[in-house]
Amino acid sequence: MLPGTLRIFVTERQPMAQAIVLQPRRGGGFSAVTNDFDESGVVMQPLDPAWRLAPVPTNALLPTLIGVLPKDLNPGHAAESPRFWRRCGC
């Protein structure tokens, strides 16, 4: 490599499952928020639609985990709650 050359390698993770949780909205009510999980159980926060160059892919074919609480979802980290892993059967 020449001096001053920067190499960047990008690996895109693919969602393997999803969880839909309700989060409170300002002014009342709730919003349904979908969070995806990669093969290691790491929470993948949905990408802001303004950053997308292509239409949002459908996640209708992903298994949906039920009973997941918002406190179990920390984007960029694996869901570590024993209750969570019992429910997903991992």
C-alpha positions as CSV (number, residue, x, y, z in Angstrom):
1,M,0.0,0.0,0.0
2,L,1.1,3.5,-0.7
3,P,1.6,5.9,2.3
4,G,-1.6,7.8,3.1
5,T,-3.9,5.1,1.7
6,L,-7.0,4.2,3.8
7,R,-8.7,0.9,3.3
8,I,-12.2,0.3,4.5
9,F,-13.9,-3.1,4.7
10,V,-17.6,-3.2,5.2
11,T,-19.6,-6.3,6.1
12,E,-23.4,-6.0,6.0
13,R,-25.3,-7.9,8.6
14,Q,-28.5,-9.6,7.6
15,P,-31.6,-9.8,9.9
16,M,-32.5,-13.3,11.0
17,A,-35.5,-12.4,13.3
18,Q,-37.5,-9.4,14.4
19,A,-39.3,-8.1,17.5
20,I,-42.0,-5.5,17.5
21,V,-42.4,-3.5,20.7
22,L,-44.5,-0.6,21.7
23,Q,-42.8,2.6,22.7
24,P,-44.5,5.7,24.2
25,R,-44.9,8.8,22.0
26,R,-44.7,12.3,23.2
27,G,-48.2,13.6,23.8
28,G,-49.6,10.2,24.5
29,G,-50.1,6.9,22.7
30,F,-47.7,4.3,21.5
31,S,-45.7,3.6,18.3
32,A,-44.9,0.1,17.1
33,V,-41.2,-0.2,16.5
34,T,-39.6,-3.1,14.7
35,N,-36.1,-4.2,15.8
36,D,-34.2,-6.8,13.8
37,F,-31.7,-9.4,15.2
38,D,-28.7,-10.7,13.3
39,E,-27.5,-14.4,13.6
40,S,-25.6,-13.6,16.8
41,G,-28.6,-12.1,18.6
42,V,-27.3,-8.5,18.2
43,V,-30.1,-5.9,18.0
44,M,-30.1,-4.0,14.7
45,Q,-31.9,-0.7,14.9
46,P,-34.0,0.1,11.8
47,L,-32.2,2.3,9.4
48,D,-33.6,5.9,9.1
49,P,-35.6,5.9,5.8
50,A,-33.8,9.1,4.8
51,W,-30.6,7.1,4.5
52,R,-32.0,4.5,2.2
53,L,-31.2,4.5,-1.5
54,A,-33.6,1.7,-2.2
55,P,-37.1,0.9,-1.0
56,V,-37.5,-0.7,2.4
57,P,-37.2,-4.5,2.1
58,T,-40.1,-6.5,3.5
59,N,-39.4,-8.4,6.7
60,A,-42.6,-10.3,6.4
61,L,-40.7,-13.6,6.1
62,L,-38.6,-13.1,9.3
63,P,-39.6,-15.0,12.4
64,T,-41.2,-12.6,14.9
65,L,-40.1,-12.9,18.6
66,I,-43.0,-12.2,21.0
67,G,-42.8,-11.1,24.6
68,V,-39.7,-9.0,24.1
69,L,-39.5,-5.9,26.3
70,P,-38.0,-2.6,25.2
71,K,-35.4,-3.0,28.0
72,D,-34.1,-6.1,26.2
73,L,-33.3,-4.1,23.1
74,N,-30.0,-2.3,23.1
75,P,-29.0,-1.6,19.5
76,G,-25.5,-2.8,18.7
77,H,-25.5,-5.2,21.6
78,A,-26.6,-8.8,22.0
79,A,-29.9,-9.4,23.8
80,E,-28.6,-11.0,27.0
81,S,-31.7,-11.4,29.1
82,P,-32.2,-15.1,30.0
83,R,-36.0,-14.5,29.7
84,F,-35.4,-13.4,26.1
85,W,-33.3,-16.4,25.1
86,R,-35.8,-18.8,26.6
87,R,-38.6,-17.3,24.5
88,C,-36.7,-17.3,21.2
89,G,-35.5,-20.8,21.8
90,C,-31.9,-19.9,21.0
